[in-house]
């Protein structure tokens, strides 16, 4: 058998060593594929020839390809986010933005662990592009998300046979310890709701402390609210505004959609999962607050005349227009400050609700269903929190044990 490595002489007189080798078959046409390689020395050519022969025999050979990181990630994102909501798609794109910026032009097959390490260092020192001061470092959580998405994309490229191994797996993510969310005590909730009682959006604040997400509150429409039949259960009178009589037993709210802010645009999205579609019974005070809001909006509509926008949403301004999500969060802060309670972000009101439900003895299975979660363990680990006051329960228990 003749030696596959041939000695060739270039026009310049330089000597090179070249070989042609089979590297499998085209997956679409089944035609035999061949590649030509040229090296300065016969030793280099022999080593590469033997390596390729070994890899093709065992099926591990990776054919050279010029696909760049940017090209591959663009295609990967399309498939990975196809069934996700727009806000989740944005999260994926945002996480991979540093990879597009720092690795985008590089061929997938040429990316090394060192390349990704340099990207991580850049992110930690000057990778911020928005939110905070541009040009400063990103936090560990942001870097973790980028590495996680990049690792998933490279893993798919490995399975597809584009790259021999997933070098992103070799990069150690920075340590990240999430801060414990702040929550209100029962007394603080009462103080806030007392102050909110005179606010035009009193009902909305009650909804935000009823376990609903911001998008769910702002996406609620009047057709999603069912007040149920009036029943004079107190036996004293028949006024529809009696907290005992109206909505005491049958009022419900159906969570069917969210109004969310995505890249500066307000979008209407369905719940994240099947569990997110839910019907929650309303307590009497919330039912009355919602009814009062509906009546107030009817008066505002009459006052505004043709200038009123009949959007059908529950949380609107005096002209019927749905409020902006960021304004709603800011208004929550202003009202909290006036109520004299500690500062929490709006989403921590949801944490507060679920934690107080757990402390009141509501089973975790019910709390999880109430929140629209798919898993009780997630509800417990993420949304149920104990504060310093709760530790006294442990003190009392130990006191009884050791007395």
C-alpha positions as CSV (number, residue, x, y, z in Angstrom):
1,X,0.0,0.0,0.0
2,X,1.5,3.3,-1.0
3,X,2.1,6.0,1.5
4,X,-0.9,8.5,1.6
5,X,1.5,11.3,2.5
6,X,2.9,12.9,-0.6
7,X,5.9,15.2,-0.9
8,X,5.2,18.2,-3.0
9,X,7.4,21.1,-4.2
10,X,5.9,24.5,-4.4
11,X,6.8,27.0,-7.2
12,X,9.0,28.8,-4.7
13,X,11.0,25.6,-4.3
14,X,9.7,25.0,-0.7
15,X,8.8,21.4,0.2
16,X,5.5,20.5,1.8
17,X,3.7,17.3,2.7
18,X,0.1,16.7,1.7
19,X,-2.5,14.0,2.1
20,X,-6.1,13.5,1.1
21,X,-8.3,11.5,3.5
22,X,-11.9,10.3,3.7
23,X,-13.8,12.0,6.6
24,X,-17.1,10.2,6.3
25,X,-20.2,10.8,4.2
26,X,-22.4,13.8,3.6
27,X,-25.5,13.4,5.8
28,X,-27.8,14.7,3.1
29,X,-26.4,13.1,-0.1
30,X,-24.4,10.1,1.4
31,X,-21.6,11.0,-0.9
32,X,-18.0,10.3,0.3
33,X,-16.4,13.4,1.8
34,X,-12.6,14.0,1.5
35,X,-10.4,16.6,2.9
36,X,-6.9,17.8,1.9
37,X,-4.3,18.8,4.5
38,X,-0.8,20.3,3.9
39,X,2.0,20.5,6.5
40,X,5.6,21.8,6.6
41,X,7.0,18.5,7.8
42,X,6.3,14.9,7.2
43,X,6.2,14.2,10.9
44,X,3.3,16.8,11.4
45,X,1.5,15.4,8.4
46,X,1.8,11.8,9.7
47,X,0.6,12.8,13.2
48,X,-2.5,14.5,11.8
49,X,-3.2,11.7,9.3
50,X,-3.1,9.1,12.1
51,X,-5.3,11.2,14.4
52,X,-7.9,11.7,11.7
53,X,-7.9,8.0,10.8
54,X,-8.4,7.1,14.4
55,X,-11.2,9.6,14.9
56,X,-13.1,8.6,11.7
57,X,-12.8,4.9,12.6
58,X,-14.4,5.5,16.1
59,X,-16.9,8.1,14.8
60,X,-15.5,11.1,16.8
61,X,-14.0,13.1,13.9
62,X,-15.3,16.7,13.7
63,X,-15.3,18.1,10.1
64,X,-13.8,21.6,9.9
65,X,-16.5,24.3,9.8
66,X,-16.5,28.0,9.7
67,X,-19.7,28.6,11.7
68,X,-19.1,31.5,14.1
69,X,-20.4,31.8,17.6
70,X,-22.8,34.6,16.6
71,X,-24.2,32.5,13.8
72,X,-24.6,29.4,15.9
73,X,-26.1,31.2,18.9
74,X,-28.6,33.0,16.6
75,X,-29.9,29.6,15.4
76,X,-29.7,28.0,18.8
77,X,-31.8,30.9,20.4
78,X,-34.5,30.4,17.7
79,X,-35.0,26.8,18.7
80,X,-34.4,27.1,22.4
81,X,-36.9,29.9,22.9
82,X,-39.5,28.9,20.3
83,X,-42.2,28.0,22.9
84,X,-41.3,30.7,25.5
85,X,-43.0,34.0,26.2
86,X,-41.5,37.2,24.8
87,X,-40.2,38.2,28.2
88,X,-38.4,34.9,28.6
89,X,-37.0,35.2,25.1
90,X,-35.6,38.6,26.0
91,X,-34.0,37.0,29.1
92,X,-32.2,34.5,26.9
93,X,-31.0,37.2,24.5
94,X,-29.9,39.5,27.3
95,X,-27.9,36.7,28.9
96,X,-26.0,35.9,25.7
97,X,-25.4,39.5,24.7
98,X,-21.8,39.4,26.2
99,X,-21.1,36.2,24.2
100,X,-22.3,37.9,21.0
101,X,-20.1,40.9,21.7
102,X,-16.9,39.2,22.8
103,X,-17.0,35.9,21.0
104,X,-19.4,36.5,18.1
105,X,-16.9,36.6,15.1
106,X,-14.9,33.6,16.4
107,X,-15.4,30.2,14.8
108,X,-17.2,27.8,17.1
109,X,-14.4,25.2,16.6
110,X,-11.8,27.7,17.6
111,X,-13.3,28.9,20.9
112,X,-11.1,27.9,23.9
113,X,-11.6,27.9,27.6
114,X,-9.3,30.9,27.8
115,X,-11.6,32.8,25.4
116,X,-14.5,32.3,27.7
117,X,-12.4,33.1,30.8
118,X,-11.5,36.4,29.2
119,X,-15.2,37.1,28.5
120,X,-16.0,36.4,32.1
121,X,-13.3,38.7,33.3
122,X,-14.5,41.5,31.0
123,X,-18.1,41.0,32.3
124,X,-17.0,41.3,35.9
125,X,-15.0,44.5,35.3
126,X,-16.6,46.5,32.5
127,X,-19.4,44.4,30.9
128,X,-22.4,46.5,32.0
129,X,-24.3,48.1,29.1
130,X,-27.5,49.2,30.8
131,X,-29.0,49.4,34.3
132,X,-26.6,51.1,36.6
133,X,-23.4,52.8,35.3
134,X,-22.4,51.6,31.8
135,X,-18.9,50.3,31.7
136,X,-18.9,49.0,35.2
137,X,-18.8,45.3,36.2
138,X,-21.8,43.0,36.1
139,X,-22.8,41.0,39.2
140,X,-22.2,37.2,39.8
141,X,-25.8,36.4,39.0
142,X,-25.6,38.0,35.5
143,X,-22.4,36.2,34.8
144,X,-23.9,32.9,36.0
145,X,-26.8,33.3,33.6
146,X,-24.5,34.1,30.6
147,X,-22.4,31.0,31.4
148,X,-25.4,28.8,31.8
149,X,-27.0,29.8,28.5
150,X,-23.6,29.6,26.7
151,X,-22.9,26.1,28.2
152,X,-26.4,24.9,27.0
153,X,-25.7,26.2,23.5
154,X,-22.2,24.6,23.3
155,X,-23.7,21.4,24.7
156,X,-26.1,21.3,21.7
157,X,-23.2,22.0,19.3
158,X,-21.4,19.1,20.8
159,X,-24.3,16.8,20.3
160,X,-24.7,18.0,16.7
161,X,-21.0,17.1,16.0
162,X,-20.0,20.7,15.4
163,X,-17.4,20.9,18.2
164,X,-15.5,18.0,19.9
165,X,-16.2,19.1,23.5
166,X,-18.0,21.7,25.5
167,X,-15.3,24.1,26.7
168,X,-17.8,26.3,28.4
169,X,-18.3,23.6,31.0
170,X,-14.7,24.0,32.0
171,X,-15.2,27.6,33.2
172,X,-16.1,28.0,36.8
173,X,-18.9,30.5,37.4
174,X,-18.5,33.1,40.2
175,X,-20.1,32.3,43.5
176,X,-23.5,33.8,43.9
177,X,-25.5,33.9,47.1
178,X,-28.9,35.6,46.5
179,X,-30.0,38.1,49.1
180,X,-32.9,37.0,51.3
181,X,-36.0,38.9,50.1
182,X,-37.5,41.5,52.5
183,X,-41.0,40.9,53.6
184,X,-43.5,42.8,55.7
185,X,-44.9,41.6,59.0
186,X,-48.6,41.3,59.5
187,X,-48.6,44.6,61.3
188,X,-46.8,46.4,58.5
189,X,-49.3,44.9,56.0
190,X,-52.1,46.4,58.1
191,X,-50.4,49.8,58.2
192,X,-49.9,49.8,54.5
193,X,-53.5,48.8,53.7
194,X,-54.9,51.3,56.2
195,X,-53.0,54.1,54.3
196,X,-54.0,52.6,50.9
197,X,-57.7,52.6,51.9
198,X,-58.0,56.2,50.8
199,X,-56.0,55.7,47.6
200,X,-57.8,55.6,44.3
201,X,-56.2,52.2,43.5
202,X,-56.9,50.7,46.9
203,X,-58.2,47.5,45.3
204,X,-55.1,47.1,43.2
205,X,-52.8,47.3,46.3
206,X,-54.9,44.6,47.9
207,X,-54.5,42.5,44.8
208,X,-50.7,43.0,45.0
209,X,-50.8,41.7,48.6
210,X,-53.0,38.8,47.6
211,X,-50.2,36.9,46.0
212,X,-50.5,38.2,42.4
213,X,-47.6,39.2,40.3
214,X,-47.4,42.8,39.0
215,X,-48.1,41.7,35.5
216,X,-51.1,39.6,36.7
217,X,-52.6,42.6,38.5
218,X,-52.1,44.9,35.6
219,X,-53.4,42.3,33.1
220,X,-56.6,41.8,35.1
221,X,-59.8,42.8,33.2
222,X,-63.2,43.3,34.6
223,X,-64.4,40.2,32.8
224,X,-61.9,38.3,34.8
225,X,-63.6,39.4,38.1
226,X,-66.8,37.5,39.1
227,X,-68.5,39.2,42.1
228,X,-71.0,36.3,42.4
229,X,-74.6,36.8,43.5
230,X,-75.6,39.2,46.3
231,X,-76.8,37.5,49.4
232,X,-77.9,39.2,52.6
233,X,-76.0,36.8,54.9
234,X,-75.7,39.2,57.8
235,X,-79.5,39.4,58.3
236,X,-79.4,43.0,59.1
237,X,-79.8,44.9,55.9
238,X,-79.6,44.5,52.1
239,X,-77.1,47.1,51.1
240,X,-74.8,45.9,48.4
241,X,-71.9,47.5,50.1
242,X,-72.0,45.4,53.2
243,X,-68.7,43.6,53.5
244,X,-70.5,40.6,55.0
245,X,-73.1,40.5,52.3
246,X,-71.4,41.3,49.0
247,X,-68.7,39.0,47.8
248,X,-68.4,37.2,51.2
249,X,-68.7,33.8,49.7
250,X,-68.7,33.7,45.9
251,X,-66.4,36.5,44.5
252,X,-63.5,35.2,42.4
253,X,-60.8,36.5,40.1
254,X,-59.5,34.6,37.2
255,X,-55.8,35.0,36.3
256,X,-55.6,34.5,32.6
257,X,-52.9,36.9,31.3
258,X,-50.2,39.4,32.3
259,X,-49.3,42.9,31.1
260,X,-45.5,43.0,31.2
261,X,-42.7,45.4,30.1
262,X,-40.3,43.9,27.6
263,X,-37.5,46.0,26.1
264,X,-39.6,49.2,26.7
265,X,-42.8,47.7,25.2
266,X,-45.8,46.6,27.1
267,X,-46.9,43.1,26.0
268,X,-49.9,40.9,26.9
269,X,-48.7,37.4,27.7
270,X,-50.3,34.2,29.0
271,X,-49.2,32.7,32.3
272,X,-45.8,31.0,32.3
273,X,-47.4,27.5,32.8
274,X,-50.7,25.7,33.0
275,X,-50.6,26.2,36.8
276,X,-50.5,30.0,36.2
277,X,-54.1,29.9,34.9
278,X,-56.0,29.9,38.2
279,X,-59.2,31.1,39.8
280,X,-58.8,32.6,43.3
281,X,-61.6,33.2,45.7
282,X,-61.7,36.8,47.1
283,X,-62.1,37.8,50.7
284,X,-65.0,40.2,51.4
285,X,-62.8,43.3,51.8
286,X,-61.1,42.8,48.5
287,X,-64.4,42.1,46.8
288,X,-65.9,45.3,48.2
289,X,-62.7,47.3,47.2
290,X,-63.0,46.0,43.6
291,X,-66.7,46.8,43.4
292,X,-66.0,50.3,44.7
293,X,-63.3,50.8,42.1
294,X,-65.7,49.7,39.3
295,X,-68.3,52.2,40.5
296,X,-65.6,54.9,40.7
297,X,-64.5,54.2,37.2
298,X,-68.1,54.5,35.9
299,X,-68.2,58.0,37.4
300,X,-64.8,58.9,35.9
301,X,-66.1,57.7,32.5
302,X,-69.1,60.0,32.7
303,X,-66.9,62.9,33.7
304,X,-64.3,62.3,30.9
305,X,-66.9,61.9,28.2
306,X,-65.4,61.1,24.8
307,X,-61.9,61.3,26.2
308,X,-62.4,58.1,28.2
309,X,-60.8,54.9,26.9
310,X,-63.0,51.9,27.8
311,X,-60.1,49.4,27.9
312,X,-61.8,46.9,30.1
313,X,-58.8,46.7,32.5
314,X,-59.2,46.9,36.3
315,X,-56.1,49.0,37.0
316,X,-56.4,52.2,34.9
317,X,-56.0,55.9,35.3
318,X,-58.8,58.5,35.4
319,X,-59.2,58.3,31.6
320,X,-59.5,54.6,31.5
321,X,-56.0,53.9,30.2
322,X,-54.1,51.0,31.6
323,X,-51.3,52.2,33.9
324,X,-47.6,51.8,33.0
325,X,-45.9,48.9,35.0
326,X,-43.0,51.1,36.1
327,X,-45.4,53.8,37.3
328,X,-47.3,51.2,39.3
329,X,-44.1,50.0,41.0
330,X,-43.0,53.6,41.8
331,X,-46.5,54.4,43.2
332,X,-46.2,51.4,45.5
333,X,-42.9,52.9,46.8
334,X,-44.5,56.3,47.4
335,X,-47.5,54.8,49.2
336,X,-45.2,52.6,51.3
337,X,-43.2,55.6,52.4
338,X,-46.4,57.5,53.4
339,X,-47.5,54.5,55.3
340,X,-44.3,54.5,57.3
341,X,-43.4,50.8,56.6
342,X,-40.0,49.5,55.6
343,X,-39.0,49.6,52.0
344,X,-39.7,46.5,49.9
345,X,-39.9,46.1,46.2
346,X,-43.3,45.4,44.7
347,X,-42.6,41.7,44.0
348,X,-41.7,41.2,47.7
349,X,-45.3,41.9,48.4
350,X,-45.9,38.5,46.8
351,X,-43.3,37.0,49.0
352,X,-45.0,38.6,52.0
353,X,-48.4,37.2,51.1
354,X,-47.1,33.6,50.7
355,X,-45.0,33.8,53.9
356,X,-47.9,35.1,55.9
357,X,-50.2,32.3,54.5
358,X,-47.6,29.7,55.6
359,X,-47.3,31.2,59.1
360,X,-51.1,31.2,59.4
361,X,-51.1,27.4,58.9
362,X,-52.2,27.2,55.2
363,X,-50.8,24.0,53.7
364,X,-47.9,24.5,51.3
365,X,-49.9,22.6,48.6
366,X,-52.6,25.3,48.7
367,X,-50.1,28.1,48.8
368,X,-48.3,26.8,45.8
369,X,-51.5,26.4,43.8
370,X,-52.5,29.9,45.0
371,X,-49.2,31.3,43.6
372,X,-49.6,29.5,40.3
373,X,-46.4,27.4,40.9
374,X,-45.7,24.0,39.4
375,X,-43.8,22.7,42.4
376,X,-44.4,23.0,46.2
377,X,-40.6,22.7,46.8
378,X,-40.0,25.8,44.7
379,X,-42.7,27.7,46.6
380,X,-41.2,26.8,50.0
381,X,-37.6,27.5,49.0
382,X,-38.2,30.7,47.1
383,X,-41.2,32.4,48.6
384,X,-41.7,31.3,52.2
385,X,-39.4,33.2,54.6
386,X,-39.0,33.4,58.4
387,X,-38.1,36.7,60.1
388,X,-36.4,37.4,63.4
389,X,-39.7,37.5,65.1
390,X,-40.5,34.0,64.0
391,X,-37.4,32.7,65.7
392,X,-39.2,33.2,69.0
393,X,-41.3,30.2,68.1
394,X,-38.1,28.1,68.4
395,X,-37.3,29.8,71.7
396,X,-40.7,28.9,73.1
397,X,-40.4,25.3,71.8
398,X,-37.0,24.8,73.4
399,X,-38.2,26.3,76.6
400,X,-41.0,23.8,76.8
401,X,-38.6,20.9,76.0
402,X,-35.9,21.8,78.5
403,X,-38.1,23.0,81.4
